[in-house]
Amino acid sequence: MQKQVDLMQMADWVNMLAPWEVFATGTFRDRVRHQGTFNERRYGKSLYGADKAWRRTLSTDLNKCSCFYALEPNPSRDGYHVHALLADCGEVWFKDVWQSWFERHGRFHSEPVLRYDDVSRYLSKYVLKKLSWWNVKLMPHRFHALHQKPLNL
């Protein structure tokens, strides 16, 4: 019973942060092609490496997006993968994000968020697991709106 209450409170809080538009998932392959040869992957084996790779994507390909993301251990091998909710994606071409992620790390999948229940399902599936780690990146206008302060540009 308490787990359901926790889930609903977390879903309400996450839904309050932004009007989420896109679900995204990024995985890491075991070997990456670099300068014509295959090398062992650099990111995704550790929590720190997976977080670093996702934050790099947030600062480059998704730099105008607000994001709530969770890093989850892979179920059948070592390492992690990322699940994310994205908002403010109006200027993002996800085909380009897919290409960039694929070249550096592995698979990338995105799909639209259709309703509040989708966010609740996302949270219960990925974030509230015992071994998941999560973080938030909000664009300045989202942050200021939450704190009811004017945005001074």
C-alpha positions as CSV (number, residue, x, y, z in Angstrom):
1,M,0.0,0.0,0.0
2,Q,2.8,2.5,0.9
3,K,4.6,1.8,-2.3
4,Q,1.4,2.9,-4.3
5,V,1.2,6.1,-2.3
6,D,4.9,6.8,-2.9
7,L,4.4,6.1,-6.6
8,M,1.5,8.6,-6.8
9,Q,3.3,11.3,-4.9
10,M,6.4,10.9,-7.1
11,A,4.3,10.9,-10.2
12,D,2.5,14.1,-9.1
13,W,5.9,15.8,-8.3
14,V,7.4,14.7,-11.7
15,N,4.3,15.8,-13.6
16,M,4.5,19.2,-11.8
17,L,8.1,19.8,-13.1
18,A,7.1,20.1,-16.8
19,P,4.6,19.0,-19.4
20,W,6.5,15.9,-20.5
21,E,6.4,15.3,-24.3
22,V,8.8,12.4,-25.0
23,F,10.0,9.1,-23.5
24,A,13.5,8.2,-24.4
25,T,15.7,5.2,-23.8
26,G,19.4,4.9,-24.4
27,T,21.5,1.8,-24.2
28,F,25.2,1.1,-24.5
29,R,26.7,-1.5,-26.7
30,D,29.7,-3.6,-25.6
31,R,32.0,-2.4,-28.3
32,V,32.1,1.0,-30.1
33,R,33.6,1.9,-33.4
34,H,36.2,4.6,-33.0
35,Q,38.5,5.8,-35.9
36,G,37.7,2.7,-37.9
37,T,38.4,0.1,-35.2
38,F,36.3,-1.5,-32.5
39,N,37.2,-0.7,-28.9
40,E,35.7,-1.7,-25.6
41,R,32.9,0.7,-24.6
42,R,33.9,3.6,-22.4
43,Y,30.4,4.5,-21.0
44,G,27.6,2.5,-19.6
45,K,29.6,0.0,-17.6
46,S,29.4,2.1,-14.5
47,L,26.7,4.3,-13.1
48,Y,29.1,7.3,-13.3
49,G,29.9,6.5,-17.0
50,A,26.3,6.1,-18.0
51,D,25.4,9.4,-16.2
52,K,28.3,11.2,-17.9
53,A,27.2,10.0,-21.3
54,W,23.6,11.1,-20.8
55,R,24.6,14.5,-19.3
56,R,26.8,15.0,-22.4
57,T,23.8,14.3,-24.6
58,L,21.7,16.7,-22.6
59,S,24.3,19.4,-23.0
60,T,24.7,18.9,-26.8
61,D,21.9,17.2,-28.7
62,L,19.2,17.9,-26.1
63,N,20.5,21.2,-24.8
64,K,17.2,23.0,-24.9
65,C,15.2,20.2,-23.3
66,S,14.1,19.8,-19.7
67,C,14.7,16.2,-18.6
68,F,13.9,13.8,-15.8
69,Y,15.9,10.6,-16.2
70,A,16.7,7.4,-14.4
71,L,19.7,5.1,-14.8
72,E,18.9,1.4,-14.4
73,P,21.2,-1.6,-14.3
74,N,20.9,-3.9,-17.3
75,P,18.9,-7.0,-16.6
76,S,21.1,-9.5,-18.4
77,R,24.6,-8.1,-18.5
78,D,26.9,-5.6,-16.7
79,G,26.3,-1.9,-17.0
80,Y,23.4,0.5,-17.1
81,H,21.0,2.1,-19.5
82,V,19.0,5.4,-19.3
83,H,15.3,6.1,-19.4
84,A,14.2,9.8,-19.7
85,L,11.2,12.0,-19.8
86,L,11.8,15.1,-22.0
87,A,10.0,18.5,-22.3
88,D,10.6,21.6,-24.3
89,C,11.6,19.6,-27.3
90,G,10.2,21.8,-30.0
91,E,13.4,22.4,-31.8
92,V,14.8,18.9,-31.5
93,W,15.1,16.5,-34.4
94,F,15.1,13.1,-32.7
95,K,16.4,11.4,-35.9
96,D,19.6,13.5,-35.3
97,V,19.7,12.6,-31.6
98,W,19.3,8.9,-32.6
99,Q,22.2,9.1,-35.0
100,S,24.5,10.9,-32.6
101,W,23.7,8.5,-29.7
102,F,24.0,5.4,-32.0
103,E,27.4,6.5,-33.2
104,R,28.7,7.0,-29.7
105,H,27.0,4.5,-27.5
106,G,24.3,2.2,-28.9
107,R,20.5,2.2,-29.3
108,F,18.3,5.1,-28.8
109,H,14.5,5.1,-28.8
110,S,12.0,7.9,-28.4
111,E,8.2,8.1,-28.4
112,P,5.6,10.6,-27.4
113,V,4.1,10.8,-23.9
114,L,0.3,10.7,-24.4
115,R,-1.1,11.1,-20.9
116,Y,-0.4,11.4,-17.1
117,D,-0.9,7.6,-16.7
118,D,2.1,7.1,-19.0
119,V,4.3,9.0,-16.6
120,S,3.0,7.0,-13.6
121,R,3.8,3.8,-15.4
122,Y,7.2,5.0,-16.4
123,L,8.0,5.9,-12.7
124,S,6.8,2.6,-11.4
125,K,8.7,0.6,-14.0
126,Y,12.0,2.4,-13.9
127,V,12.5,4.9,-11.1
128,L,11.1,3.3,-8.0
129,K,13.2,0.1,-8.4
130,K,15.6,-0.3,-5.6
131,L,18.7,-0.1,-7.8
132,S,17.7,2.9,-10.0
133,W,19.3,6.3,-9.7
134,W,17.5,9.5,-11.1
135,N,18.2,13.1,-11.7
136,V,16.5,16.2,-13.1
137,K,17.6,19.0,-15.5
138,L,15.2,21.9,-15.9
139,M,15.4,24.7,-18.3
140,P,15.5,28.1,-16.5
141,H,11.9,29.1,-17.4
142,R,10.7,25.8,-15.8
143,F,12.8,26.3,-12.7
144,H,11.6,29.9,-12.2
145,A,7.9,28.9,-12.8
146,L,8.2,26.3,-10.0
147,H,9.5,28.8,-7.6
148,Q,7.1,31.5,-8.8
149,K,9.9,34.0,-9.5
150,P,10.1,36.1,-12.6
151,L,12.8,35.1,-15.1
152,N,15.3,38.0,-15.3
153,L,17.1,37.8,-18.6
